[in-house]
């Protein structure tokens, strides 16, 4: 015979010789809810109390030739500054894309020959932002590039090129191919988890040149621009930044520049990025 056994707790004093009082508790109790509580409350609250894991590891992005889909040979930043001769303002010197020379910027031959502080402490500053909108952007990274005296600048008599013949340009060679020339600034370093296959990341670069000879910082733009021309003032916003696109494929991480931009050319595996001083006053 099968019976169900039940146990009742009888408080002290609830029984007599003839009767047993069995209390019925009407208070609410959770029954068989442990799993639900663990799944829907404990685990959820535990997850909310733990900060998310953020991968701060950066990786190296190498410039890529968009025509050949291979690493670029070099990246060259060329700076063009306004000068005034006989009351006429123009970039040094006509045509517009002709280079500005260190001699035009106040440097002397000795500054270059002896690598004086006025030269080596000058630098081109590249600031990378996540948006081209000045009022709504975050600074992501900064690259500092200093002037470089190379073997090609040294003349047979052991002197260096005169200041009036050395252009204010910053040619950066791929150090994986050529470790004799400057490669600092050729690579861009960015968070690897923000760039995935078929999910590129856009960065917007704004440049300035810091001249240790004169103590002057000059902001640079992507096109020749005269801020005194009121008709063009609305174009200023769109001429501040050069766009870079960070990409990833099955081989590695790369960055490319859109050659449709006014100041970007790609010739013989070399990116040429021209930067122009804004004319004020």
CORRAJO-V195464 format. One line per field, one symbol per residue. ss: DSSP state (A for helix, B for strand, O for the rest). burial: b if it has 16 or more other C-alpha atoms within 10 Angstrom, else e. A space follows every 10 residues. Layout:
ss: ???
burial: ???
This chain:
ss: OOOOOOOOOO OOOOBOOOOB OOOOOOOOOO OOOAAAAAAA AAAAAAAAAO OOOOOOOBBB BBBBBOOOOB BOOBBBBBBB OBBBBOOBBB BOOOOOOOOO BAAAAOOOAA AAAOOOAAAA OOBBBBBBBO OOOOOOOOBB BBBBBBOOOO AAABOOOOOB OOOOOOBOBB BBBOOOOOOO OOOOOOOBBB BAAAOBOOBO BBBBBBBBBB BOOOOBBBBB BOOOBBOOOA AAAAAAAAAO OBBBBBBBOO OOBBBBBOOO OOOBBBBOOB BBBBBBBBBO O
burial: eeeeeeeeee eeeeeeeeee eeeeeeeeee eeeeeeeeee eeeeeeeeee eeeeeeeeee bbbbbbeeee bbbbbbbbbb bbbeeeeeeb bbbeeebebb bbbbbebbbe bbbeeeebbb ebbbbbbbbb bbeeeeeeee ebbebbbbbe eebeeeeeeb bbbbebbbbb bbbbbeeeee bbbbbbbbbb ebeebeeeeb bbbbbbbbbb bbbeeeebbb bbbbbbbeee eeeeebeebb bbbbebbbee eebbbbbeee eebbbbeebb bbbbbbbbbe e
